[in-house]
Amino acid sequence: MTTAAASPPSALTAHLDALEDALRAAVGTDEGGLAAAARYVMGWEDEEGRPATTGGKRIRPALCLLAAEALGGSAADAMPGAVAVELVHNFSLVHDEIQDRDAERHHRPTIWRIVGEAQAINVGDFLLTRALRALSESDAPSERRVAALDALLTATDDMIGGQWNDLSFEPRGDVSTEDYLAMVEGKTGALIGAPLQMGAILSGAPAEQSDGIRDWGRKVGLAFQVRDDILGIWGDPTVTGKSNQNDLARHKKTLPVIAALAEPRTRH
């Protein structure tokens, strides 16, 4: 996924320190090895283990915290969900980078380029298990905790299914816009809708509200991915931190490519 570098969302600024502390606690401080590689992925350390500040924008945890506050809860109520969804997001990026052969993210090498593909898979798996642990072992009321965990697992299933379809589309020339939208709603929309749903659940909002805000978020994810597709072809690598040739080289069926393939060919 190709996103332009930016500051954290303003909705998150007030809670950024608390979020980063909670994320660091979930990942752990073990020196060397697996945890160190995970800290690199999270943007806290460079290749030599020195402090760094090159992480993502934390959009998903911001959505989780904002949803909780908007529906009468607090950021503290939703913090376990915010931590879990950000770790799942980074797990997905690690695996996605291997599958798509992405060599750079945030203007530095992706983790598989440093530790190799096999070990990078382990790093991604580590982030996933830490995500599940962060939520399942939280102090949230049990009913809310179980419901939030179910929401996260459902979204993760949908995301993985979307990634399967994305890779399956690469050799095909007959992918329709409808195919694309269904794929993207899973691959990207699921992890935009889930943090909103989890924030609502952890705030104690009724299911009607938590489901509604999830569905809205999944549609926002579609727009997010379309923008991402455009950046993946026409984005400036000095801004996005990634190549603007990889999607085309991998025969990705992004929306611009699908539109181009749908145009009738003219004879000269």
C-alpha positions as CSV (number, residue, x, y, z in Angstrom):
1,M,0.0,0.0,0.0
2,T,1.4,3.4,-1.0
3,T,0.6,6.3,1.3
4,A,2.1,9.7,1.5
5,A,4.0,10.7,4.7
6,A,2.1,12.9,7.0
7,S,1.7,13.9,10.6
8,P,-0.6,11.9,12.9
9,P,-4.3,12.9,12.6
10,S,-5.2,15.8,14.9
11,A,-7.8,13.6,16.6
12,L,-5.0,11.5,17.8
13,T,-2.5,14.2,18.9
14,A,-3.8,14.4,22.4
15,H,-3.5,10.7,22.9
16,L,-0.4,10.0,20.9
17,D,2.0,9.6,23.8
18,A,-0.3,7.2,25.6
19,L,-0.9,5.2,22.4
20,E,2.8,4.9,21.6
21,D,3.5,3.8,25.2
22,A,0.8,1.2,25.0
23,L,2.1,0.0,21.6
24,R,5.6,-0.3,22.9
25,A,4.4,-2.2,25.9
26,A,2.6,-4.6,23.6
27,V,5.6,-5.2,21.4
28,G,8.1,-5.5,24.3
29,T,11.6,-4.3,25.0
30,D,13.6,-7.5,24.4
31,E,16.9,-6.6,22.9
32,G,17.8,-8.1,19.5
33,G,15.9,-10.7,17.5
34,L,12.2,-10.7,17.0
35,A,11.1,-7.8,19.2
36,A,13.8,-5.6,17.8
37,A,12.7,-6.4,14.2
38,A,9.1,-5.5,15.3
39,R,10.2,-2.2,16.7
40,Y,11.9,-1.5,13.4
41,V,8.6,-2.2,11.6
42,M,6.8,0.1,14.0
43,G,9.2,2.9,13.2
44,W,10.8,3.2,16.7
45,E,14.3,2.0,15.8
46,D,16.6,2.0,12.8
47,E,18.5,-1.1,11.5
48,E,21.1,-0.7,14.2
49,G,18.6,-0.4,17.0
50,R,19.0,3.3,17.4
51,P,15.9,5.5,18.2
52,A,14.0,6.5,15.1
53,T,10.7,8.3,14.3
54,T,9.6,6.8,11.0
55,G,6.4,5.1,11.8
56,G,3.0,5.4,10.1
57,K,0.3,7.9,10.6
58,R,-1.7,5.8,13.1
59,I,-4.9,6.5,11.3
60,R,-6.6,3.3,12.4
61,P,-6.0,3.8,16.2
62,A,-7.1,7.4,15.8
63,L,-10.4,6.2,14.4
64,C,-10.8,3.8,17.2
65,L,-10.2,6.4,19.9
66,L,-12.3,9.0,18.1
67,A,-15.3,6.7,17.8
68,A,-15.2,5.9,21.5
69,E,-15.1,9.5,22.4
70,A,-17.8,10.4,19.9
71,L,-20.2,7.8,21.4
72,G,-19.8,8.8,25.0
73,G,-16.8,6.7,26.0
74,S,-13.2,7.7,26.6
75,A,-9.9,7.1,24.8
76,A,-8.8,5.0,27.7
77,D,-11.8,2.7,27.1
78,A,-10.7,2.1,23.5
79,M,-7.0,2.1,23.9
80,P,-6.7,-1.8,23.9
81,G,-8.6,-1.8,20.6
82,A,-6.5,1.0,19.2
83,V,-3.3,-0.9,20.0
84,A,-4.6,-4.2,18.6
85,V,-5.8,-2.7,15.3
86,E,-2.5,-0.9,14.7
87,L,-0.5,-4.0,15.3
88,V,-2.7,-6.0,13.0
89,H,-2.3,-3.3,10.4
90,N,1.5,-3.6,10.6
91,F,1.3,-7.4,10.5
92,S,-0.5,-7.1,7.3
93,L,2.0,-4.6,5.9
94,V,4.9,-6.9,6.6
95,H,3.3,-9.8,4.7
96,D,2.1,-7.5,2.0
97,E,5.6,-6.2,1.4
98,I,6.9,-9.7,0.9
99,Q,4.1,-10.7,-1.4
100,D,4.4,-7.5,-3.5
101,R,8.2,-7.4,-3.4
102,D,8.1,-3.9,-2.0
103,A,11.7,-2.8,-1.2
104,E,11.0,0.4,0.7
105,R,8.4,2.0,3.0
106,H,8.6,5.3,4.8
107,H,11.9,6.1,2.9
108,R,13.8,3.1,4.3
109,P,14.2,-0.7,3.5
110,T,11.2,-3.0,4.3
111,I,11.9,-5.5,7.0
112,W,12.2,-8.5,4.6
113,R,15.1,-6.7,2.9
114,I,16.9,-6.7,6.2
115,V,16.2,-10.0,7.8
116,G,15.0,-12.0,4.8
117,E,11.6,-13.3,3.8
118,A,11.3,-16.2,6.2
119,Q,12.2,-14.2,9.3
120,A,10.0,-11.3,8.1
121,I,7.0,-13.6,8.1
122,N,7.8,-14.4,11.7
123,V,7.9,-10.7,12.5
124,G,4.5,-10.3,11.0
125,D,3.1,-13.2,12.9
126,F,4.6,-11.8,16.1
127,L,2.8,-8.5,15.6
128,L,-0.5,-10.4,15.0
129,T,-0.2,-12.4,18.2
130,R,0.8,-9.3,20.2
131,A,-2.3,-7.6,18.8
132,L,-4.6,-10.4,19.9
133,R,-2.9,-10.5,23.3
134,A,-3.2,-6.7,23.8
135,L,-7.0,-6.9,23.4
136,S,-7.8,-10.3,25.0
137,E,-5.8,-9.5,28.1
138,S,-7.1,-5.9,28.5
139,D,-9.2,-4.7,31.5
140,A,-12.2,-4.0,29.3
141,P,-15.5,-5.6,30.5
142,S,-15.6,-9.1,29.3
143,E,-18.6,-8.7,27.1
144,R,-17.1,-5.7,25.3
145,R,-13.7,-7.3,25.1
146,V,-15.1,-10.4,23.4
147,A,-17.2,-8.4,21.0
148,A,-14.3,-6.2,20.1
149,L,-12.1,-9.2,19.5
150,D,-14.7,-10.8,17.3
151,A,-14.9,-7.5,15.3
152,L,-11.1,-7.5,14.8
153,L,-10.9,-11.2,13.8
154,T,-13.7,-10.7,11.3
155,A,-12.0,-7.8,9.8
156,T,-8.7,-9.6,9.7
157,D,-10.3,-12.5,7.9
158,D,-11.8,-10.1,5.4
159,M,-8.5,-8.4,4.9
160,I,-6.7,-11.6,4.2
161,G,-9.4,-12.7,1.8
162,G,-9.0,-9.3,0.0
163,Q,-5.3,-9.8,-0.2
164,W,-5.8,-13.3,-1.7
165,N,-8.1,-11.8,-4.3
166,D,-5.6,-9.0,-5.0
167,L,-2.9,-11.5,-5.8
168,S,-5.2,-13.7,-7.7
169,F,-6.2,-10.8,-10.0
170,E,-2.6,-10.1,-11.1
171,P,-2.5,-12.5,-14.1
172,R,-6.0,-11.8,-15.1
173,G,-7.2,-9.3,-17.8
174,D,-10.9,-9.6,-17.1
175,V,-11.1,-8.0,-13.6
176,S,-14.2,-5.8,-13.4
177,T,-14.8,-2.7,-11.3
178,E,-17.2,-4.8,-9.2
179,D,-14.5,-7.4,-8.6
180,Y,-12.1,-4.6,-7.6
181,L,-14.5,-2.9,-5.2
182,A,-15.3,-6.2,-3.5
183,M,-11.6,-7.0,-3.2
184,V,-10.8,-3.5,-1.8
185,E,-13.6,-3.5,0.7
186,G,-11.9,-6.6,2.3
187,K,-8.3,-5.7,1.8
188,T,-8.5,-2.1,2.9
189,G,-12.0,-1.3,4.0
190,A,-12.1,-4.0,6.7
191,L,-9.4,-2.4,8.7
192,I,-10.9,1.1,8.4
193,G,-14.3,-0.1,9.5
194,A,-13.1,-2.3,12.3
195,P,-11.4,0.3,14.5
196,L,-14.5,2.5,14.4
197,Q,-16.6,-0.5,15.3
198,M,-14.2,-1.5,18.1
199,G,-14.1,2.0,19.5
200,A,-17.9,2.0,19.6
201,I,-18.1,-1.4,21.2
202,L,-15.5,-0.6,23.9
203,S,-17.4,2.7,24.7
204,G,-20.5,0.6,25.4
205,A,-22.4,1.8,22.3
206,P,-25.3,-0.4,21.1
207,A,-24.8,-2.8,18.2
208,E,-26.9,-0.7,15.9
209,Q,-24.4,2.2,16.3
210,S,-21.2,0.0,16.2
211,D,-22.4,-1.8,13.1
212,G,-23.4,1.4,11.4
213,I,-20.1,3.2,12.0
214,R,-18.3,0.0,10.8
215,D,-20.2,0.0,7.5
216,W,-19.5,3.7,7.0
217,G,-15.8,3.1,7.7
218,R,-15.6,0.3,5.1
219,K,-16.8,2.6,2.4
220,V,-14.3,5.3,3.5
221,G,-11.7,2.5,3.0
222,L,-12.7,2.2,-0.6
223,A,-12.0,5.9,-1.2
224,F,-8.7,5.5,0.7
225,Q,-7.6,2.7,-1.6
226,V,-8.6,4.5,-4.8
227,R,-6.3,7.4,-3.7
228,D,-3.7,4.8,-2.9
229,D,-3.9,3.3,-6.4
230,I,-3.4,6.8,-7.9
231,L,-0.4,7.4,-5.8
232,G,0.9,3.9,-6.7
233,I,1.2,5.0,-10.3
234,W,1.6,8.8,-10.3
235,G,2.8,9.5,-6.8
236,D,6.2,11.1,-6.1
237,P,8.4,8.5,-4.5
238,T,10.2,11.3,-2.5
239,V,6.8,12.0,-0.9
240,T,5.2,8.6,-0.6
241,G,8.4,6.8,0.4
242,K,7.8,4.0,-2.2
243,S,8.3,3.3,-5.8
244,N,5.6,4.4,-8.3
245,Q,6.5,1.5,-10.6
246,N,5.9,-1.6,-8.5
247,D,2.1,-1.8,-8.9
248,L,2.5,-1.8,-12.7
249,A,5.4,-4.2,-12.6
250,R,3.3,-6.6,-10.6
251,H,0.3,-6.3,-12.9
252,K,-1.8,-5.0,-10.1
253,K,-5.4,-4.5,-11.1
254,T,-5.8,-1.1,-9.5
255,L,-8.7,1.1,-10.5
256,P,-6.7,3.1,-13.1
257,V,-5.5,-0.1,-14.7
258,I,-9.0,-1.6,-14.8
259,A,-10.3,1.6,-16.4
260,A,-7.6,1.6,-19.0
261,L,-8.2,-2.1,-19.9
262,A,-11.9,-1.3,-20.3
263,E,-11.2,1.3,-22.9
264,P,-11.8,0.0,-26.5
265,R,-8.6,-0.3,-28.4
266,T,-8.2,1.7,-31.5
267,R,-6.4,0.5,-34.6
268,H,-3.8,2.7,-36.3
